[in-house]
């Protein structure tokens, strides 16, 4: 009986030690890719004001980290993993679910960038039309 409890505790601890680095690295990689490529959108949104664009991009990045790492920590709980097979299955479900969530959040961020860019372009058109009327 004690051996079973010890084995379960060991597998559960292993699950946490495997899960945490993977979700943190996934979050960092997706964040770096997303926010490196969003600079162009931000500069467009803020009408070539690079300092405001980069500051806003950095704030989005911090929010992205907090939201995703916070979510990863909220779903971290593993229940009585007794075999290596169950360990692999539990990790696959948790990491797979987190990856799907991360992909959705990334797409939502992209939609925000596109919406902001569209709004900025519409504002530019309105200003150009007003200036043309004068």
Secondary structure as the mmCIF struct_conf table of DSSP 4:
data_model
#
loop_
_struct_conf.conf_type_id
_struct_conf.id
_struct_conf.beg_label_comp_id
_struct_conf.beg_label_asym_id
_struct_conf.beg_label_seq_id
_struct_conf.end_label_comp_id
_struct_conf.end_label_asym_id
_struct_conf.end_label_seq_id
HELX_RH_AL_P HELX_RH_AL_P1 UNK A 2 UNK A 37
TURN_TY1_P TURN_TY1_P1 UNK A 38 UNK A 38
HELX_RH_AL_P HELX_RH_AL_P2 UNK A 39 UNK A 45
TURN_TY1_P TURN_TY1_P2 UNK A 46 UNK A 48
HELX_RH_AL_P HELX_RH_AL_P3 UNK A 50 UNK A 74
TURN_TY1_P TURN_TY1_P3 UNK A 75 UNK A 75
BEND BEND1 UNK A 83 UNK A 83
HELX_RH_AL_P HELX_RH_AL_P4 UNK A 84 UNK A 133
#
